[in-house]
Structures are given as structure tokens and as C-alpha cells.
């Protein structure tokens, strides 16, 4: 069998989108259609305004969801928004962009950004979270649905525990890991605790959680947007690039540019009738 073509788009996928493809069509949700293909798609196949990804027929439903936080589960980069409270957002955001493109060493880039927010009052963390941090569309439905279906869920970030702990609770993740900002006398010291958790730590988390559950990495779905997510996205059974930088998009099994995060459910063949929504 040639695989399953999954068409997704946040704006909706019309029935007509499947008319040019030979295969068995199933409507998963207003935003998703899947087609069990009769033959491989032609090279360069695309549908304007939609994401078109082919996944294997077997082993689609995963037992572990592991996700990046910044610009993936949430819509912002927390360090950039925190820097705005210190008046250095442009400088910090420029470093973030280069780091996520894989142009800078992650640890050095993190140290440089954290140093620029030295002296910020601890209260800025709460202000930043309340004013700037929002879940991306479909995040809560994705996490809660997978948990309801028995999967483990983990939020892994090169960002900071202040934010991951709160985002994990809001979205429904069972686990979270990130770096810790050091605070003294109610102010940020400009340093993060060692060791710095970056690209390698995300892969380690994936492998450790699979070992704990006695499953293979093939049973995991990983999603991220930047070069820092490369190793875990490559290793997972289904690696997804979500509105991602080119370095990650080129390596992922599936790429999402027009869809919200419920597309990760569609990629697994999970229909809207099974989704856990608010």
C-alpha cells in the first residue's frame, strides 16, 4: 500500500480536495481528510492552502506525545517577550532567530540572552506569562485527546521552568522539563542553572520516556519548530515540523504550515469524534 495522504488546514478542507487523488477517502474533521492511497503520489504533489502529508498505514497511533513549547505549543518565544520588559527585545529576538535556525550554539545563545535580562524583577515573569503567553490553536485538544487515549504527554523546552510548568498545566501535559532562571533578592541574576537543557536533552527525554513505558521511539510523535528540536523530531516515529524553520522542516516526516495543532491527531488517524475539546 502506498500510504495514507492526510490533508489538513485550519480554515477547513473541502471534499473537492480529494477528487484528484485515487484512494479510499475518510473525513476525519472539518479541518482534515485522509486518503488511503491506491498508488504513490506524483513528485511535487501539493494542494494550495493545505498541508499534504503522507504517513504509513501501520502504527499511526502513538503512545507518547513530546512537544517543544515556544512557537509550537504557545505562540511566542518566552525569552523574547521577557526581554521586552527589560527593553532589549530586538537584541534578544535576533539571537533567538539565529539559534532556532541552527546558526548559533544553543547554550552560548541562551547564556547571551539570559544575560541581557539581568536585573529584571522576579515579578516580570508573572507579568510576562499573564500578558503574553497564549496556547496555539488546537494545543489543548491535542494534549488532552492523546492523554485520554492513553498516551504519555511531555513538554520539553530549551526555555524556562517558570513557563513550562504553567503551560503544561494549562494544556494538560503530564510532564515538563526546561531550564531554570536563577533569582537572587527578587531579581534575575542573568544566569541559568547548569546543566543547560537544549537539543540533546530533548532527545534524551524522548528516549528515557520510551524506556520507562517499555515502548519504542517509533511509538512516539514529536513536534517542534526549530533546530533545537532536530534530534527528537528525527528520532520519533512521527516527527512533525510546525510552522518551522527550514533546518527542521527539511528533516521532519510531516510539515504543517496551514494547520493548527489538531493536525497531529489527524496524522494519527484520530477523528474529531474522539477529540477532547473544551
C-alpha positions in Angstrom: 0.0 0.0 0.0 1.3 3.5 -0.9 0.4 5.1 2.4 -2.1 7.5 3.8 -2.4 11.1 2.5 -3.6 13.4 5.2 -4.9 16.8 4.0 -5.2 19.4 6.8 -5.9 23.1 7.1 -7.1 25.3 9.9 -9.5 27.0 7.5 -11.1 23.7 6.6 -10.6 21.0 3.9 -13.4 20.8 1.3 -14.5 17.4 -0.1 -13.3 18.6 -3.5 -9.7 18.5 -2.3 -9.7 14.7 -2.5 -11.1 14.5 -6.0 -7.8 14.3 -7.9 -6.4 11.5 -5.7 -7.1 7.9 -6.2 -7.9 6.1 -2.9 -10.3 5.5 -0.1 -11.4 8.8 1.4 -12.4 9.4 5.1 -13.5 12.7 6.6 -11.7 13.0 10.0 -12.8 16.5 10.9 -13.8 19.7 9.1 -10.1 20.5 9.1 -8.9 17.1 7.9 -9.4 14.4 5.3 -7.4 11.2 4.9 -7.0 9.1 1.7 -5.6 5.6 1.8 -3.7 5.8 -1.5 -4.0 3.3 -4.3 -0.7 4.4 -5.7 2.2 6.7 -4.8 1.6 10.5 -5.3 3.5 12.2 -8.2 6.6 14.1 -7.2 5.9 17.6 -6.0 2.3 16.9 -5.2 0.7 19.8 -3.3 -2.7 21.3 -2.6 -2.7 25.1 -2.4 -3.6 26.4 1.1 -3.4 23.0 2.7 -0.9 20.7 4.3 -0.4 17.4 2.4 1.5 14.7 4.3 1.8 11.0 3.6 2.2 8.7 6.6 2.5 4.9 6.8 -0.7 2.9 7.1 0.5 0.9 10.1 1.5 2.1 13.5 -0.1 5.5 13.2 -1.5 6.0 16.7 1.3 6.9 19.0 1.8 6.2 22.7 3.9 9.3 23.5 3.5 12.9 22.6 6.6 15.0 23.2 6.5 18.7 22.2 8.5 21.8 22.2 6.9 24.8 23.9 8.0 28.2 22.4 6.4 28.9 18.9 5.0 25.4 19.0 2.6 24.8 21.9 2.5 28.5 22.6 2.5 31.4 20.0 5.6 33.3 21.4 9.2 32.9 22.4 9.1 33.5 26.1 12.6 34.8 26.4 11.9 37.4 23.7 8.8 38.6 25.5 10.5 38.7 28.8 13.3 40.8 27.2 10.6 43.3 26.2 10.1 44.0 29.9 13.8 44.9 30.0 13.7 47.0 26.9 16.0 44.6 24.9 13.5 42.6 22.9 15.1 43.4 19.5 18.5 42.2 20.6 17.3 39.1 22.3 14.9 38.2 19.4 17.7 38.4 16.9 19.8 35.9 18.9 16.7 33.6 19.2 16.1 33.7 15.5 19.6 32.7 14.7 19.7 30.0 17.3 16.4 28.4 16.1 17.8 28.4 12.5 20.8 26.4 13.8 23.3 29.2 13.2 24.4 29.6 16.8 25.5 27.2 19.6 22.3 26.9 21.7 24.0 27.1 25.1 26.0 30.1 24.2 22.9 31.8 22.7 20.9 31.0 25.8 23.6 32.5 28.1 23.8 35.6 25.9 20.0 36.2 26.0 19.7 35.5 29.8 22.5 37.9 30.5 20.6 40.7 28.7 17.6 40.4 31.1 19.8 40.6 34.2 18.3 42.7 36.9 14.7 42.2 35.9 12.4 41.9 38.9 11.1 38.4 39.5 7.5 39.8 39.2 8.2 40.3 35.4 7.9 36.6 35.0 4.3 36.6 36.1 3.5 39.7 34.1 5.0 38.2 31.0 3.1 34.9 31.4 -0.2 36.7 32.0 0.1 39.3 29.3 2.0 37.4 26.5 1.7 33.6 26.7 -1.1 32.0 24.8 -1.6 28.4 23.7 -1.6 27.9 20.0 -4.9 26.8 18.4 -5.5 23.1 18.9 -2.9 22.7 21.6 -5.2 21.8 24.5 -7.3 19.5 22.3 -4.2 17.7 21.1 -2.7 17.1 24.5 -5.9 16.2 26.3 -7.1 13.9 23.5 -3.8 11.9 23.5 -3.9 11.6 27.3 -7.5 10.4 27.1 -6.4 7.8 24.6 -3.8 6.5 27.0 -0.7 8.2 25.6 2.0 9.8 27.8 2.5 13.6 27.2 5.6 15.7 27.8 6.5 19.3 27.2 10.3 19.7 26.7 11.8 23.1 26.2 15.1 24.9 26.0 13.2 27.8 27.7 12.4 28.1 31.4 10.6 26.1 34.0 8.6 29.1 35.2 6.8 29.0 31.9 6.8 25.3 31.1 5.2 24.4 34.5 2.3 26.8 33.8 1.9 25.9 30.1 1.9 22.2 31.0 -0.9 22.7 33.4 -2.9 24.8 31.0 -2.5 22.4 28.1 -2.7 19.2 30.1 0.8 17.8 29.8 1.7 15.2 32.4 5.4 16.1 32.4 7.6 19.2 31.6 11.3 20.0 31.6 13.2 23.2 30.9 16.0 25.4 32.2 15.8 27.3 35.5 16.4 31.0 35.7 18.5 32.0 38.7 17.0 34.6 41.0 18.6 36.5 43.9 17.0 39.2 46.1 13.9 39.2 43.9 15.8 39.8 40.7 17.1 37.8 37.7 20.8 37.2 38.1 21.4 37.0 34.3 22.3 33.3 34.6 20.5 29.9 34.2 21.2 26.9 36.3 23.5 24.2 35.0 23.4 22.0 33.1 21.7 23.8 30.2 19.0 21.7 28.6 19.0 22.0 24.9 18.8 19.9 21.8 20.5 16.8 23.2 18.3 16.9 26.4 15.1 16.7 24.3 16.3 13.5 22.6 17.4 12.1 26.0 13.9 12.9 27.4 12.3 11.1 24.4 14.4 8.0 24.8 14.0 7.9 28.6 10.2 8.2 28.5 10.0 5.5 25.9 12.2 3.2 28.0 10.0 3.9 31.1 6.9 2.9 29.2 8.6 0.0 27.5 7.8 1.3 24.1 9.9 2.1 21.0 10.7 5.6 19.8 8.7 4.5 16.8 5.7 4.7 19.1 6.3 8.5 19.7 5.2 11.6 17.9 7.4 14.7 18.4 6.6 18.2 17.3 8.7 21.4 17.2 9.7 24.4 15.2 13.4 25.0 15.4 16.9 23.5 15.0 16.9 22.7 18.8 14.1 20.1 18.1 16.0 18.3 15.3 17.2 15.3 17.2 13.9 14.4 18.8 12.0 15.0 15.6 14.3 12.8 13.6 14.2 10.0 16.2 10.5 9.9 16.8 8.3 7.5 14.8 6.5 10.6 13.5 8.4 13.8 13.6 6.4 16.9 12.8 7.7 20.4 11.9 5.1 23.0 13.0 5.4 26.4 11.2 9.1 25.5 11.4 12.5 26.9 10.4 13.9 25.4 7.2 16.5 23.3 9.1 13.8 21.4 10.9 11.2 21.3 8.1 13.7 19.6 5.8 14.2 16.7 8.2 10.7 16.1 9.5 8.3 13.3 8.5 5.4 15.8 8.3 5.3 19.6 7.8 2.5 21.9 8.9 2.2 25.4 7.6 -1.6 25.8 7.2 -2.9 23.8 10.1 -3.4 24.1 13.8 -2.1 21.5 16.3 -5.2 19.2 15.9 -3.5 18.2 12.6 -1.2 16.0 14.8 -4.3 14.0 15.7 -5.4 13.7 12.0 -1.9 12.5 11.1 -2.5 9.6 13.5 -6.0 8.9 12.0 -7.8 10.1 15.1 -11.2 11.5 14.1 -12.9 14.5 15.6 -15.4 12.2 17.3 -12.6 11.2 19.6 -11.2 14.6 20.3 -11.4 16.1 23.8 -12.5 19.7 23.4 -13.3 22.4 25.9 
